[in-house]
Amino acid sequence: MLSRGSSRTRKGLYSAALSALTVLGMAVAAPIGHADSPSPGPLPVPEAHGEQAVDSTITVDGEFNGGFTRYYGEGELGGGSQNENQPPIFELADGATLKNVIIGAPASDGIHCLGSCTLKNVWWEDVGEDAATLAAGDPSDLMVIKGGGAQAATDKIFQHNGPGTMVISDFRARDFGTFYLSCGNCTEQYERHAFIHDITTDEPTEKLTGVNVNYGDTVALSDITIFGDPSTDVCVSYRGNETGAEPERIGSGPSRNCLYDESDIDFE
């Protein structure tokens, strides 16, 4: 259990994240495809309105509304493996928004954000290497994910490689290894932050989230529902490195880096 001071810190940090969402016009109506199912069940992916094969990364500068088209990789993007350094289906420039998109299979490395970006109602039917990666270069960069869902992620759903902050809300996930991970062995390391609110998942095969304590990472969690074992690792603390070696696991549970109370996590 967090101390009273740590709990206040978490609530203050999350209030700041909600304020950022409000400024962006994101803290509003529930997205299309949202379901209030009492259990994870099948991922409620909206019906696809057409399909498009993608053989080279689609660059988004501004707003891209996919109209719930299903995009899937072919050729260079036709891999659905866990191999590192695969190209993404979509690459978002600083300030870009991607909405109403279904990522089918093969999914390659999903979506890369190169600065501040927004994902609204994006669904992954079969995650490839990762679903989405924040590869920004500035600590002020903000990646917002609102609505949508992902499944069949052998490894990670959200990967945080650059500096900046990731805010995830109103999201569904099933059949995955790790929901959010701050890179533990990137060649350049940064202080990273994440705010995760109102998500519903089944039990991860690895952990829900992971952060690096030696770089000052934090993840704030609230209104989390997990259908699975209460002994599931909700937040794992690591000692990261820049050598490429596997990061050292320090511990698991609420801490100055893992900002949540037991009441923030509901096991069903």
N, C-alpha and C positions, 0 to 999 in steps of 0.2 A: 504494500500500500504506500502511495506517495505521502510525503509530509504535507501539512496544510499549505506551506509555502510553495511546494512544488505543484500542488493542485491549482493554486492561484496562478502560478506561472503558465500552466497548461491552458487554463481558461482564458488568460490574457492573450496568449499567442493565438488561440483559435479565434477569439474575437477579432484580432487583427486580420486574420485570414478571411473571415466573413466580411469584414469591411472592404477588403480588396475585391472580393467577389461582387459586392454591391456596387462598387465603383465601376466594375466591368460590366454591370448589368446582368450578372449571372445568378444572383440569389433570388430567382423568381420561380415561375411555374415548373411543375414536374415535367421532365422531358418525355418525348414520344417513346413508347416502348417500355416505360417503367411499369413494373408489376408489383403488386402488394401481396405476393404469395407468402404463405406462412412457412415455406421451406424453400431451399434453393431450387430444387426441381430442375427441369430443363431451362436453359438460358432463354429468356423471352426475346429472342432476336426478331426484330420487325421483318415482315415479308419483303424480300428483295424486289426492287423495281428494275430489273435488268441486271446484266453482268458485264464486266469489262476486264479483259486480260491486260496485265501491265508488264511490259518487258523492259522498261527503264523507269527509274524513280520519277514520280510526279512531284514537281516542285510547286509549292503553294505560297503565294505572296499576296496577302489580302484575305478574302473569304472564299472558301470552296464549299459549296453545298452539294453533296453527292446525291441528294434525293433518294437515299437508301438504295443506291446501286451497290452491288457486290463487286469489289475489286479483288483480284487474285493475281499472283505472280506467275510469270512464265519466262522461259529463257534464263537470263542471269538472275532473275527474281523468282525462279521456279523452285527454289529449295525450301523445304519445310523442316529442316534439321535444326540442331542446336549449335551448329558451327558458328564461331565468333566472326565478327566483322562482315556480316552479310549486309548488302544494301537494303534500304527501307523501300516500302511501297510508296509512302508519302514522306516528303521532307518539307518541313514548315519553316519559312523564314521568320525573322523577328517580327512579332505583331500579327502573325497569321492566325486564322481560325479555320478549323476543319469540322464540318458538322454533317449529320445524317448520312453516315458512311458505314458500310459493312465490309470488313476485311475477311475475305474467304481464304481458302487454302489452295495452293501454298501461300504463306503470308510473309516469307522472308523475314526481315527484321522490323516489320510493322511500320511504325511512324517515328521519325526523328524530329525533335524540336531544336532549332539552332539558336533560339532566343526566347523571349516571352511568346507564348502561344496559348490557344484555347482549343480543346476538343469537346464537342457537344454531341451527345447521342452517337458515339462511335462504338461499334460492336465488332468483336473478334470471334469468329466461329471456330477457329483452330489456330492458336498462337504459334508462330514460328520460333525464331530465336528469342525475342521479347515482343511484347505488344507495343509498347511505346517507350522511348528513351529521351530524357532531357539532357541534351549535349550542349547546353548554353555556355556562354563564355563570361558572363557577368553576374556577380552576386545579386544584383537587383532583378534578374530575370525571373519571371513567374510563369509556370506551366499550370493551367487550370483544366481539369478533367471533370466534366459534369454530365451525369447520365451515362448510359451505355453499359457494356458488360463484356466479359472475356471468359473463354474456357479453353481447355486442352492446352495449358501452358506447362510443358514438362519442367521448365525452370522458372523463369520470372514473368510477371505481367508488366510491372513498371520498374524501369531501370533508371537510376539517377547517376549520370556520369560527370556532368559539369557542375558549376556552382549554382546558386539560386534556390528557388522554392517550388515545390510541387504541391498543389491543392487538389484533392480528389474527393468527390461527393456524389451521392445518389448513384452508386455503382454496384453491379452484381458480378460475382466471380464464382466459378466452379472448376474443379479438376485442374489444380495448379500447384506449383511448388512453393513459390514465394510471391506475395502480392506486391510489396514494394521493397526495393533494395538500394541503398546507397553503395556505390561501387567500393569494394574493399581492397582492390589491388590495381586501380588505374595508374598509369604512369604519371599523371598529374592529379593530385588530390586537393579537395576543397572542403570547406564547411558547407553542409547541405541541410536543408530543412524540408519537412513535409507535414501537411495537415490532412488527415484522413477522417471523414465524417460521413455517417449514414451509408455504410456499405453492408452488403449481405453476402456471405461466402459459405462454401462448405469447408471442411477441414483441410488446410494446406498440408501437403506431404512434407514440407520442410519447416516453414514458419510464415507468419503473416508479414512481418516487417523486419528489417535489419539496418542498423546504423553503426557508424564508426565513432567511438567515444574520443579517440585521440585527435580527431579533426573538428570536434565540437558539433557534430550532427545532432539534430533533434527530429523526432517524429511525434506529433500530437494526435491522439486517437480519441474519438468520441462517437457514440451511437453505432457501435460495431456489433453485428450479429453473425455468429459463427455456428453453423450446424455441424457439431463434431465434439471431440474430446476436450473437456475443460483444461486438460494438461497441455494443450497446444501452445507452442511458443508464439506469443502475441508480438513480442518485440525482443530481438536478440541484439546484444551489444558486442561489437567487434573492435579489435585494434587493427586498423587498416594499414596499408603500406603502399609504396610506389614501386615495388620490385617485381610485381606480378605473382608473388607467392600467395597462397591461400591466407586470408586474414585470420587472426587468432580470435577465437570466441572467448569473450570475457564473462558473459552471463546472460540472463534472460529475466524479463519482468520490468515493472515500473522503476524508473531511475531519473536522474537529471537529464538524460538523453531520450529516454522512452517515457513520454509525458501522457500518462493516463491513470485513472483509478480503476479498480476492479469493477465498479459500477458502470464504467463506460463500455464494458465488453459483456455481451449477452450470449451465453452458450445455450443452444437448443438441443 
